[in-house]
Amino acid sequence: MTYLGLKSAAHRARLTVSSALICLLFTLPTAAQQRVLLDKIVAIVDRDVVLQSELNNRLEDIRRTADRNSQELPLPNQLRDEVLETLILENIQMQFAERASIRYDDDTINRVLGNMAQESGLSFEGYVKALQDQGVYLQTREQVRQQLTIQELQRGYVNQRITVTDQEINNFLNSEMGQDVISADYLIDHILIPIAATDNPQLRAEKLRYTAELAAQLEEGDSITETRARVLAERRFALDGTNFGWRKLEQLPALFANAVEPMRVGQVEGPIKAGNGFHIIQLRDKRGGTEQIVKQTHIRHIMLAPNEIRDEQQTIALINELRQRIVEDGEEFTSLARQNSDDATSVVAGGDLDWVSQGGMPVEMESVVDALEAGEISEPFRSPMGWHIAEVLGRRESDLSSEYTRSQAANMLRNRKFELELQNWLVEIREEAFVELVD
């Protein structure tokens, strides 16, 4: 992992100093003045600099990591040159990010540190204290901030350079790799009541009945985890099972693959008879795949946002008045929306948002719309954008499989192109930057 040390505006001011050395005069007991070197500039990069202290800190981090992982490092001079080049490139990117106003606030940094603390098995406070004890807390915060900034910058600049054509998508979808990548993954839970070669027909029949009873209980909603624990506690029959984890159909035993493919999430199948016993499987979850049936709602709305000439209370009064004019006075929703709505995306269409897929609305709006009957006008409600009234014009389920599959393929192709395009972009910005190494 590479990071760029932040430099204050004072660093930029140093570029006006004719000497590259940053010195401070100390008055010694003898009253003689000596120049004591605190830091020095090792590279001038456009409007900024790379300091010797940054280079030393990065080299020390790399050596510590290499020692910890028993890794070999290049020769000292080669390592120094490579690390300096990395710092220069990071510096250039941070200047790009500053011009693009890419910034991360303290709350975001705290959330990332919280995740890092969780991964380390510590509380946030404990993790911060550990960093403070090592003297690297502030440095770590800035490293996290700069890493996030550079990642966001790279996503923005590089993605706009990448083009994925329809023909590339078609070729990918028709390839063996494409078919494999976009196929669904299944999470299977499994119970097995084993049978042995020595089991007599009566015992096998008892095990079959017992397995069928367990399957019926699961279908009624019992937890498979609790059921497994109960069977183990009862000790009536031995219990076995395999934790399959996430698998594609072709990675499952053929016995299960045929049963799993048509199953709905949560559905139970069993008993399934095999040579080693009677199986019960439950499809706990499914991800990916080409089947994407999405619930959609056809809605229209009027939105009013408080502004310089209409405060919050006046906005509430107006949205209530508009609802009354529609519901009680019989005025046209479409006309009132065109005359009053502040939503520029739908005002021309009389407030019509067309068919919106589930999850495609703000949470506050979706919760209200989900509770409406077709043709019903909602009570006024607030969202981050303003005050609304909404009407449901219809509901349907749409098969978006084709769109979803092509979107998946496009994202995968884009990701495959990203690294190459990133390297091309880094070469370009490095060549275009003014860089002067200072001996």
N, C-alpha and C positions, 0 to 999 in steps of 0.2 A: 504494500500500500504506500502511495506517495502523497505527500502533503506540501503545501506552500506556506511558509511562515508569513503572517501578516506584517505589514510595515506601515507605520503611521505616516502622516503627511510630512513629517520631519525628514523622512528618508528621501522624499522627492526634493526637498529643499537642499539636500546635500549635493545635488547635481550641479548647483551653482558654485560650489567650492572648487577651486582650481586643483587642490590636492585630493587624491583618492583616499587618503588616510583620514580616519576620524580619531582625533586625539583630544586629550584633556590635560590641562596644566594643573599639577598638584604642587602646593607649597610644602617643601620638606623642612624638617627641623633646622637644617643648615641654611634655610632661606634660599637655597638654590632651586631653580625651577627646572624640572625635567619633563619631557614629553613621554607620556605613558600611553601605549597603544591599547585602546579598548576594543575596536572593531575596524574593519576595513571593507571597502567595496571591492567585490571580485568581478562584477559584471554590471554594465549599464544596459538596461533593457527598455527601449522606447522611453517612456516617461518615468521609469522606476529603476530600482537597483536590486541586485542580489548581494547580500552581505556575507562576509566570512563566517560569522556566527551561524547563519542559516546552513551554510555548507557543512560546517563542523557538526552541527546538531544532526543533520541528515545522515552524515557518514557514521556518526556514533550509533544512531538508531539501526542502521543497516548492519553494522558490525555486531551489535548486541543480538539482533535477530539471527544472524548467520551463526554466531556462537551457540545460541540456544538450539538451533536446528541442525547443527553440525554441517553447515554448508560451506563450500569453498567460495572465496571471493576473488575477483580479478586482482592483478597487481595494483598497489596503492595509487600510482599515477593514473592508470586506466580507470580505476574505480572513481577517483576524484573527478576526472573529465566527464564520465558518464553521469555522475550525480549532479554536477554543475549544469550539464546540458538539460537534465530533467527539471532542475529548478528554474532555468531560463524559460523552458517551455511552459511550465506551470505559471510563471510570472506573466507571460504573454496572455495566457488564458484568463487569468484573474483580471487583467486590464480590460479584456474583452467583456468579461462579466460585469465589471463596474460600469462600462459604457452602456451595457444592455440592462442596467438596473436590476441585476439578479442578486437578491439578498435573502438570507435566512435569519429569522428573528430568534431570540433566546428561547422562546417556548418550543420551537421546532428542534433546536439543539438539545434541549432538556429531554424531549421525547426520544431522540436518538440515543442519548446517554442512558436513559431509562431502559431501552432495549438492550444496550450493551451490558448494563448492570444485571438484567434478568438472565442474559446468556452466561454471565459469570457467576450466577447463583447468589447475587448480593442485592440488597435493597438499594434504591437510588442514593440514599444518604450514605450508606456504607461504601458504595462504589466511589462517590465523590471524595469521601474521606481517604480511601485508599490512594486515589490519584493525588490528593493534596499531600499525603505522607511521602509520596515519591517525588513531589515537587513538579508534577506535570499536569495539574488540573487545567490551568488556563491554556497551556499549550495544546492539550487534548481537545478542549472546546474549539479552539481555532482550527485545529486540524480537521475536525468533523465539519465545521462550517465551510471550510475551503473545499473539502472533498465533495460535499453536497453541491456547492456552487459550480465546481468544474463539471460534475456529472450533468447538472441541468443545462449548462452552457453547451456541452457536447451534444446532448440530445437535441437541443434547439437548432444548432448550426448544422449538424451532420444530417439529421433526418430530412431537412429541406433540400439536401443535395441528392437524396436517394429517390429513384423512380422505380416502381414495380409495374410492369405492363400486364395487360390482360393475358397476353400470350404466355408470359412467364408463369402466371397463376395457373393457366390451363395445363401447361407442361408439368408443373409441380404436382397438381392434383392427379394427373394421369400416371405419375411415376410411382414406383413401389414405395419409395421413401415417403412420398406425400400421403399415400393411402395409409401407411403405418402411423405417421405422425398425427393425422387428424382423426384416427379411429378413437373410439371411446375407451376410457379407463373405468374399471369397475372395482368397488371396494366390497368384498364379500366377507360375511361372518359365517361360521361353519360349526356344526356339531356333528359328531360321528358316534354312534353306538356300535362298537365293533362286534363282529361275529367271528367265531373260530371254527376251524375244520371239525373240531370235536363237539360242537354244539348240536344237540339233537333237534329234530323238526319242531318240537313243542317249545323249546327254549328260543329258537329263532323266531317263532310266531309271537312269543311274548315280547321279544325285543322289537319286533316290527310294530306291535300295538303300542308299546311304550313310546317309540319314536314318533308314531302318528299323533299320540296325545300331546307330546311336546310341541310338535308342529302346529297343532290346533291352538295351543295356548299362546304361541308366538303370533299366530294370525289374529288372535283376539287382542293383541297389544302388549303381551308380556315382554319384558326386556330379555334379549338373548344372553346378556351377561349375567343377569340374575338367574335365569333358567339354568345356565351352565353351572353356576355356583350351587344351586339347589340340587341338581343331579349328583354333583360330586358329594354333597353332604348326605344325601339319601343312601348312596353306595348300593343302589339296587342293581345297577349295571355299570360296567366300566364306561368311561367317557373319553373321547379323543377328539381331535380336530386340528386343522391347519390354519395358521394365520397367513392368509394369502397376501394381505396388503393390497395396494393398488396394482391391478394387472389388466392387460388387454385380453380380449377373448382368446387369442391364440396362445396366451401364456397360461391359461387355465386348463385343467384336465378336461378332455373332451366331454366327459360325463357331465361336468358343470357348465361348460361353455354353451351347450345347446339349451340348457335351462335358463341361463342368466340373460342371454341376449334380449328376449322379449319381456323381461321382468321390469316392474316399476320400482322406484326407490322405496324401500321398506317392505316390499313383498317377500313372502316366505315360500319356499318350495321344499317339499319333502313329504314322506320319506323317499329318498332316492336310493334304490338298491344297487350295491356294487359288491365286488368280490370280498372286500374287507369289512362290509357292514352296511348300516343304514344311515344315510346322510340327510342333514337338514342344512339348507343354505338360505341366507337372507341377504338381499342386496341393500347394503347400508347407504351407499352413495354412488353416484355416477358423475363423471366429468368428461367434457369434450364430446366427440362424436358429431355426426352430421344431423341428428334429429334435434331441431330447435323449435318446439311449439311454444309460442309466446302469447301471453294474454295482452290484448290491446284495448284501449278505450278511446272512443271518439268523443272529444270534449270541446267545448267553447267556453270562454271566460271573458270577464271584464276586469282589468287591473287598474287600480288607482294608486299612485305613489305620492306621499307627501312631498311638497316642494316649497319654493320660496314664497309662493302666494297662497298655498293651502297647507295648513299644518296637519298634525295627526288627527286631531278631533274633527276638523272640517272634512278630512278625507273619509273618516269613518261615517260621518253623517251623510256624505254624498253617496258612498257605496250602498248604504242602507236605503237611501232614496231611490237609487237606480233599481235595486231589487224589488222595491215596492211597485215601481212603475211597470216592471215586467210581470210580476206575479199577480198583483191586485188590479192594476189598471189595464193590463193586456197589451202594453207597448211591445214593439219588436225588439228582441234581444240583439239582433244583428245591427239595427239602426243605432241603438244606444251604445253598442260597443264601438262602432265607427266614430261616433260623435265624442265619446268620453274616454275610451281605454288608453292607458299609457303604455301598453305593450306594443311596441313598434312592429314586432314580428307577426302579429295577428290582427292588428287594427283594420287593415284593408279588407281582410276576409271576415270582418264582423266578429272578431274574437275567436274564430274557428282555428283550433290547434291541430285539426285532422286526427288521424289515428296515432295514439301515443303508446309505445310499448311499456309494459310494467317496468318500473325503475327509471323511466325516462322523465319523470316530473320531480320537482323538489319534494322532499319528504312531507312537508306540511301540506302541500297541495294533494299529493297522492293519498294521504290518509283520509282527507275529506272526500275526494272523488270516489274512492273505493266504497264508501258508505252510501253513495247516492244511487237511487233507482234511475233508470232511463227516463229522461224528460223532467227530472226533478232539479230545481234551482237550489243551490246550496245557500246556507246562511253566510254572511260575510266572514272571511277568515284571513289571517295574516300570514304572509310568507316573507322571506328576506327582501323580496322585490317591492312589496306593498300589500294593499288590501284587494281581495278578489271576491267575486261571485262566480260560480262555475255551474255548467249544466252538462250532464252526460247525454250524448246523442245516440250512443250505441256501444255494445261490447262484442268482442269476438276473440277467437284464438287463431293465430296466423302461423303458418309454417315458414319460418325464416331460415330453413336449413341451408339453402343455396347461398344466401347472403352471408350467413354465419361461416360456412365452410370457406368461401372465398376470402372473407375477412381474416380467418385463421391463417390461410395460406399466404396472404399478402403480408401479415405480420411476421411470419416465419421467414419469408424471403427478405423482408426488410432487415430483420435481425441478422441474417447471414451476410448481408451487404454492409452492415453497420461498421464492423471492425476495419474492413478495408478502406471504406470511405473516411473513417475517422483518421486513419494513418495518413491518407492523402491530404486531409484538411490540416492536420498538425504540421506536415511538411510545408504546406503553403504558407501558413501563418508564421512559421519559423523563418522562412526565406524572406518574407515581406517585412519582418520586424527589424528595427535597428538594434544591433547587439554589439557591444564593445567589451572585450575581456580586459580586465585591469590587472596588471602584474603586481 
